[in-house]
Amino acid sequence: MRERDLGRDPLSEAELAALFRGRDPRQFLNSRNALYRERGMKDNPPSPAETIRLMAAEPNLIRRPLAVRGGEIVIGYDEDGFERLLRTRR
């Protein structure tokens, strides 16, 4: 497993677009983030493209932990999801 500190080494817009390809990036927004609350994103979510732009500029908007293996992504504290990733052979 490889760890990446998104505060020190944030994901670029291109990396985020590739990571969320085929998924709605809005489902990966951190609802506890101040910017999320200030902008009222729960009731007025940004477009997918704007979400990616905002996440690249403000990495704390990305819900964590975030684990990726192959094409599968697990976000938040999803113990079952993490166990599934660990059992999956690549």
DSSP file (Angstrom, degrees, kcal/mol; ACC not computed):
  #  RESIDUE AA STRUCTURE BP1 BP2  ACC     N-H-->O    O-->H-N    N-H-->O    O-->H-N    TCO  KAPPA ALPHA  PHI   PSI    X-CA   Y-CA   Z-CA
    1    1 A M              0   0    0      0, 0.0     2,-0.4     0, 0.0     0, 0.0   0.000 360.0 360.0 360.0 140.7    0.0    0.0    0.0
    2    2 A R        -     0   0    0      2,-0.0     2,-0.4     0, 0.0     0, 0.0  -0.940 360.0-150.0-114.7 133.6    1.2    3.5   -0.8
    3    3 A E        -     0   0    0     -2,-0.4     2,-0.4     2,-0.0     0, 0.0  -0.807   9.1-168.5-104.6 144.2    0.2    6.5    1.2
    4    4 A R        -     0   0    0     -2,-0.4     2,-1.0     4,-0.0     3,-0.1  -0.984  18.2-141.9-135.1 124.3   -0.1   10.0   -0.1
    5    5 A D     >  -     0   0    0     -2,-0.4     4,-2.9     1,-0.2     3,-0.5  -0.742  13.7-165.4 -83.6 104.5   -0.5   13.1    2.0
    6    6 A L  T  4 S+     0   0    0     -2,-1.0    -1,-0.2     1,-0.2    54,-0.1   0.712  84.7  60.4 -69.3 -19.6   -2.9   15.2   -0.1
    7    7 A G  T  4 S+     0   0    0      2,-0.2    -1,-0.2     1,-0.1    53,-0.1   0.888 117.8  28.9 -70.9 -38.9   -2.1   18.3    1.9
    8    8 A R  T  4 S+     0   0    0     -3,-0.5    -2,-0.2     1,-0.2    -1,-0.1   0.760 137.6  26.5 -90.7 -28.7    1.5   18.2    0.9
    9    9 A D  S  < S-     0   0    0     -4,-2.9    -1,-0.2     2,-0.0    -2,-0.2  -0.602  84.2-167.6-135.9  71.3    1.1   16.5   -2.5
   10   10 A P        -     0   0    0      0, 0.0     2,-0.2     0, 0.0    -3,-0.1  -0.168  27.1-104.3 -64.9 154.9   -2.5   17.3   -3.7
   11   11 A L        -     0   0    0     44,-0.2     2,-0.1     1,-0.1    -5,-0.0  -0.557  35.5-127.0 -74.9 140.3   -4.1   15.5   -6.6
   12   12 A S     >  -     0   0    0     -2,-0.2     4,-2.6     1,-0.1     5,-0.2  -0.340  25.9-104.5 -79.4 167.8   -4.2   17.4   -9.9
   13   13 A E  H  > S+     0   0    0      1,-0.2     4,-2.7     2,-0.2     5,-0.2   0.896 124.1  51.8 -59.1 -39.9   -7.4   18.0  -11.8
   14   14 A A  H  > S+     0   0    0      2,-0.2     4,-2.2     1,-0.2    -1,-0.2   0.908 110.2  47.8 -64.6 -42.0   -6.2   15.4  -14.3
   15   15 A E  H  > S+     0   0    0      2,-0.2     4,-2.6     1,-0.2    -2,-0.2   0.913 113.4  48.0 -65.1 -42.3   -5.5   12.8  -11.5
   16   16 A L  H  X S+     0   0    0     -4,-2.6     4,-2.6     2,-0.2    -2,-0.2   0.917 110.4  51.3 -64.4 -43.1   -8.9   13.5  -10.0
   17   17 A A  H  < S+     0   0    0     -4,-2.7     4,-0.3     1,-0.2    -1,-0.2   0.906 113.6  44.9 -60.7 -41.6  -10.7   13.2  -13.3
   18   18 A A  H >< S+     0   0    0     -4,-2.2     3,-0.8     2,-0.2    -2,-0.2   0.903 112.7  51.7 -68.4 -40.7   -8.9    9.8  -13.9
   19   19 A L  H 3< S+     0   0    0     -4,-2.6    -2,-0.2     1,-0.2    -1,-0.2   0.899 117.9  36.7 -62.0 -42.4   -9.6    8.6  -10.4
   20   20 A F  T >< S+     0   0    0     -4,-2.6     3,-3.0    -5,-0.2    -1,-0.2   0.307  81.7 144.4 -96.5   8.6  -13.3    9.4  -10.6
   21   21 A R  T <  S+     0   0    0     -3,-0.8     3,-0.1    -4,-0.3    -3,-0.1  -0.236  78.1  11.8 -51.6 127.1  -13.8    8.4  -14.3
   22   22 A G  T 3  S+     0   0    0      1,-0.3     2,-0.3     0, 0.0    -1,-0.3   0.480 118.2  88.7  81.7   2.2  -17.2    6.8  -14.6
   23   23 A R  S <  S-     0   0    0     -3,-3.0    -1,-0.3     0, 0.0    -3,-0.1  -0.899  85.2-108.9-127.4 157.7  -18.2    8.0  -11.2
   24   24 A D    >   -     0   0    0     -2,-0.3     3,-1.9     1,-0.2     4,-0.2  -0.790  23.7-153.3 -85.5 113.5  -19.8   11.2   -9.9
   25   25 A P  G >  S+     0   0    0      0, 0.0     3,-1.9     0, 0.0    -1,-0.2   0.715  87.2  75.7 -62.3 -18.6  -17.0   13.0   -8.0
   26   26 A R  G >  S+     0   0    0      1,-0.3     3,-1.4     2,-0.2    -2,-0.0   0.771  83.6  65.0 -64.7 -23.8  -19.6   14.8   -5.8
   27   27 A Q  G <  S+     0   0    0     -3,-1.9    -1,-0.3     1,-0.2    -3,-0.0   0.620  98.5  56.0 -72.9  -9.4  -20.1   11.5   -3.9
   28   28 A F  G <  S+     0   0    0     -3,-1.9    35,-3.3    -4,-0.2    -1,-0.2   0.293  80.0 122.0-102.9   7.0  -16.5   11.9   -2.7
   29   29 A L  B <   -A   62   0A   0     -3,-1.4     2,-0.9    33,-0.2    33,-0.2  -0.484  66.0-125.3 -73.0 140.6  -17.0   15.4   -1.2
   30   30 A N    >   -     0   0    0     31,-2.9     3,-1.6    -2,-0.2     6,-0.3  -0.772  18.5-165.2 -86.9 105.3  -16.2   15.8    2.4
   31   31 A S  T 3  S+     0   0    0     -2,-0.9    -1,-0.2     1,-0.3    11,-0.1   0.609  85.0  63.4 -70.3 -10.6  -19.4   17.3    4.0
   32   32 A R  T 3  S+     0   0    0      4,-0.1    -1,-0.3    29,-0.0     2,-0.2   0.529  78.5 109.4 -88.4  -6.6  -17.5   18.3    7.1
   33   33 A N  S <> S-     0   0    0     -3,-1.6     4,-1.9     1,-0.1     5,-0.2  -0.464  72.8-132.0 -72.8 140.6  -15.3   20.7    5.2
   34   34 A A  H  > S+     0   0    0      1,-0.2     4,-3.3     2,-0.2     5,-0.2   0.895 107.0  52.5 -59.8 -43.2  -15.9   24.4    5.9
   35   35 A L  H  > S+     0   0    0      1,-0.2     4,-2.3     2,-0.2    -1,-0.2   0.891 106.5  54.5 -61.9 -39.1  -16.0   25.3    2.2
   36   36 A Y  H  4>S+     0   0    0     -6,-0.3     5,-2.3     1,-0.2     6,-0.4   0.933 114.9  39.6 -57.8 -47.0  -18.6   22.6    1.6
   37   37 A R  H ><5S+     0   0    0     -4,-1.9     3,-1.2     3,-0.2    -2,-0.2   0.916 113.4  53.9 -71.6 -43.5  -20.8   24.1    4.3
   38   38 A E  H 3<5S+     0   0    0     -4,-3.3    -2,-0.2     1,-0.3    -1,-0.2   0.878 113.0  43.5 -59.2 -39.1  -20.1   27.8    3.4
   39   39 A R  T 3<5S-     0   0    0     -4,-2.3    -1,-0.3    -5,-0.2    -2,-0.2   0.449 107.6-125.8 -87.8  -0.2  -21.1   27.1   -0.2
   40   40 A G  T X>5 +     0   0    0     -3,-1.2     4,-2.3    -4,-0.3     3,-0.6   0.893  46.3 166.1  60.0  41.2  -24.2   25.1    0.7
   41   41 A M  T 34< +     0   0    0     -5,-2.3    -4,-0.1     1,-0.2    -1,-0.1   0.724  64.9  66.1 -65.9 -21.4  -23.0   22.2   -1.4
   42   42 A K  T 34 S+     0   0    0     -6,-0.4    -1,-0.2     1,-0.2    -5,-0.1   0.946 116.8  25.4 -63.6 -45.8  -25.5   19.8    0.2
   43   43 A D  T <4 S+     0   0    0     -3,-0.6    -2,-0.2     1,-0.2    -1,-0.2   0.710 137.6  30.7 -90.4 -22.7  -28.5   21.7   -1.3
   44   44 A N  S  < S-     0   0    0     -4,-2.3    -1,-0.2    -5,-0.1    -2,-0.2  -0.592  81.4-169.6-136.1  72.2  -26.7   23.2   -4.2
   45   45 A P        -     0   0    0      0, 0.0    -3,-0.1     0, 0.0    -4,-0.1  -0.291  23.2-115.5 -67.4 147.3  -24.0   20.8   -5.4
   46   46 A P        -     0   0    0      0, 0.0   -20,-0.1     0, 0.0     0, 0.0  -0.284  39.8 -89.3 -71.5 165.4  -21.4   22.0   -7.9
   47   47 A S     >  -     0   0    0      1,-0.1     4,-2.6     4,-0.0     5,-0.2  -0.285  42.0-104.5 -65.8 162.0  -21.2   20.4  -11.3
   48   48 A P  H  > S+     0   0    0      0, 0.0     4,-2.1     0, 0.0     5,-0.2   0.907 123.4  49.3 -56.0 -41.9  -18.9   17.3  -11.6
   49   49 A A  H  > S+     0   0    0      1,-0.2     4,-2.0     2,-0.2     5,-0.1   0.908 112.3  47.3 -65.5 -40.9  -16.3   19.4  -13.4
   50   50 A E  H  > S+     0   0    0      2,-0.2     4,-2.8     1,-0.2    -1,-0.2   0.867 108.2  56.7 -67.7 -35.9  -16.5   22.2  -10.8
   51   51 A T  H  X S+     0   0    0     -4,-2.6     4,-2.6     2,-0.2    -2,-0.2   0.931 108.1  46.8 -59.5 -46.2  -16.2   19.6   -8.1
   52   52 A I  H  X S+     0   0    0     -4,-2.1     4,-2.1     2,-0.2    -2,-0.2   0.912 112.2  50.2 -63.7 -42.7  -12.9   18.3   -9.5
   53   53 A R  H  X S+     0   0    0     -4,-2.0     4,-1.6     1,-0.2    -2,-0.2   0.926 112.8  46.6 -61.0 -44.6  -11.6   21.8   -9.9
   54   54 A L  H  X S+     0   0    0     -4,-2.8     4,-2.7     1,-0.2    -2,-0.2   0.892 110.8  52.0 -65.7 -40.6  -12.5   22.6   -6.2
   55   55 A M  H  < S+     0   0    0     -4,-2.6    -1,-0.2     1,-0.2     6,-0.2   0.875 108.4  51.3 -64.4 -37.0  -11.0   19.4   -4.9
   56   56 A A  H  < S+     0   0    0     -4,-2.1    -1,-0.2     1,-0.2    -2,-0.2   0.879 116.5  40.6 -66.8 -36.8   -7.7   20.1   -6.7
   57   57 A A  H  < S+     0   0    0     -4,-1.6    -2,-0.2     1,-0.3    -1,-0.2   0.812 129.2  29.2 -79.9 -31.7   -7.6   23.6   -5.2
   58   58 A E    ><  -     0   0    0     -4,-2.7     3,-2.4    -5,-0.2    -1,-0.3  -0.765  66.2-175.7-132.8  85.0   -8.8   22.5   -1.7
   59   59 A P  G >  S+     0   0    0      0, 0.0     3,-1.9     0, 0.0    -1,-0.1   0.721  78.5  72.7 -58.2 -22.8   -7.8   18.8   -1.0
   60   60 A N  G 3  S+     0   0    0      1,-0.3     4,-0.1   -54,-0.1   -27,-0.1   0.593  81.9  72.9 -70.2  -6.8   -9.7   18.8    2.3
   61   61 A L  G <  S+     0   0    0     -3,-2.4   -31,-2.9    -6,-0.2     2,-0.5   0.621  78.9  91.9 -75.8 -13.0  -12.9   18.7    0.2
   62   62 A I  B <  S-A   29   0A   0     -3,-1.9   -33,-0.2   -33,-0.2     2,-0.1  -0.729  84.3-123.4 -86.9 124.1  -12.0   15.1   -0.6
   63   63 A R        -     0   0    0    -35,-3.3    13,-0.1    -2,-0.5   -33,-0.1  -0.415  45.3-105.7 -65.3 139.4  -13.6   12.6    1.8
   64   64 A R  S    S+     0   0    0     11,-0.1    13,-0.2    -4,-0.1     2,-0.2  -0.882  83.3  39.4-135.3 164.5  -11.0   10.4    3.5
   65   65 A P        -     0   0    0      0, 0.0    11,-1.7     0, 0.0     2,-0.5   0.597  69.5-174.4 -66.7 158.9   -9.6    7.9    3.9
   66   66 A L  E     -B   75   0B   0      9,-0.2     2,-0.4    -2,-0.2     9,-0.2  -0.991   3.5-177.4-128.4 119.7   -9.5    7.1    0.2
   67   67 A A  E     -B   74   0B   0      7,-2.8     7,-2.6    -2,-0.5     2,-0.4  -0.965   3.3-169.7-123.7 138.7   -8.2    3.8   -0.9
   68   68 A V  E     +B   73   0B   0     -2,-0.4     2,-0.3     5,-0.2     5,-0.2  -0.986  11.9 169.2-129.3 134.1   -7.8    2.7   -4.5
   69   69 A R  E >   -B   72   0B   0      3,-2.3     3,-2.2    -2,-0.4     2,-0.2  -0.908  70.0 -44.4-143.6 116.2   -7.0   -0.8   -5.9
   70   70 A G  T 3  S-     0   0    0     -2,-0.3    20,-0.0     1,-0.3     0, 0.0  -0.483 123.6 -24.1  61.8-127.5   -7.4   -1.4   -9.6
   71   71 A G  T 3  S+     0   0    0     -2,-0.2     2,-0.4    -3,-0.1    -1,-0.3   0.348 116.8 100.2 -96.3   5.2  -10.7    0.2  -10.5
   72   72 A E  E <   -B   69   0B   0     -3,-2.2    -3,-2.3    13,-0.0     2,-0.4  -0.766  50.4-169.1 -99.0 138.3  -12.2    0.0   -7.1
   73   73 A I  E     -B   68   0B   0     -2,-0.4     2,-0.4    -5,-0.2    -5,-0.2  -0.980   5.3-168.6-125.1 135.5  -12.4    2.9   -4.7
   74   74 A V  E     -B   67   0B   0     -7,-2.6    -7,-2.8    -2,-0.4     2,-0.3  -0.993  11.9-173.5-122.4 130.4  -13.3    2.9   -1.0
   75   75 A I  E     +B   66   0B   0     -2,-0.4    -9,-0.2    -9,-0.2   -11,-0.1  -0.894  44.5   5.6-124.3 154.7  -14.0    6.2    0.7
   76   76 A G  S    S-     0   0    0    -11,-1.7     2,-1.7    -2,-0.3    -9,-0.1  -0.140 113.3 -36.5  71.3-171.2  -14.6    7.1    4.3
   77   77 A Y  S    S+     0   0    0    -13,-0.2     2,-0.8     1,-0.1    -1,-0.2  -0.572  77.3 152.4 -89.7  76.3  -14.5    4.6    7.2
   78   78 A D     >  -     0   0    0     -2,-1.7     4,-2.4     1,-0.2     5,-0.2  -0.820  19.4-178.5-108.3  87.9  -15.9    1.6    5.4
   79   79 A E  H  > S+     0   0    0     -2,-0.8     4,-2.5     1,-0.2     5,-0.2   0.894  82.8  50.4 -58.0 -43.3  -14.4   -1.4    7.1
   80   80 A D  H  > S+     0   0    0      1,-0.2     4,-2.3     2,-0.2    -1,-0.2   0.909 110.5  50.5 -62.2 -41.4  -16.1   -3.9    4.8
   81   81 A G  H  > S+     0   0    0      2,-0.2     4,-2.1     1,-0.2    -2,-0.2   0.902 111.1  47.7 -62.8 -42.3  -14.8   -2.0    1.8
   82   82 A F  H  X S+     0   0    0     -4,-2.4     4,-2.2     2,-0.2    -2,-0.2   0.900 111.3  50.6 -67.1 -40.2  -11.2   -1.9    3.0
   83   83 A E  H  X S+     0   0    0     -4,-2.5     4,-1.8    -5,-0.2    -2,-0.2   0.905 109.4  51.7 -62.7 -40.2  -11.3   -5.6    3.9
   84   84 A R  H  X S+     0   0    0     -4,-2.3     4,-1.7     1,-0.2    -2,-0.2   0.909 109.3  50.0 -62.0 -42.6  -12.6   -6.4    0.4
   85   85 A L  H  < S+     0   0    0     -4,-2.1    -2,-0.2     1,-0.2    -1,-0.2   0.908 110.4  49.9 -62.5 -41.4   -9.8   -4.3   -1.1
   86   86 A L  H  < S+     0   0    0     -4,-2.2    -1,-0.2     1,-0.2    -2,-0.2   0.832 113.0  46.2 -67.5 -32.3   -7.2   -6.2    1.0
   87   87 A R  H  < S+     0   0    0     -4,-1.8     2,-0.2    -5,-0.2    -1,-0.2   0.748  91.1  99.1 -80.6 -24.8   -8.7   -9.6   -0.1
   88   88 A T     <  -     0   0    0     -4,-1.7     2,-0.3    -5,-0.2    -4,-0.0  -0.443  69.1-140.0 -69.1 128.5   -8.9   -8.8   -3.8
   89   89 A R              0   0    0     -2,-0.2    -2,-0.1     1,-0.1    -1,-0.1  -0.689 360.0 360.0 -85.8 142.9   -6.0  -10.1   -5.8
   90   90 A R              0   0    0     -2,-0.3    -1,-0.1   -20,-0.0    -2,-0.1   0.419 360.0 360.0 -91.9 360.0   -4.7   -7.8   -8.4
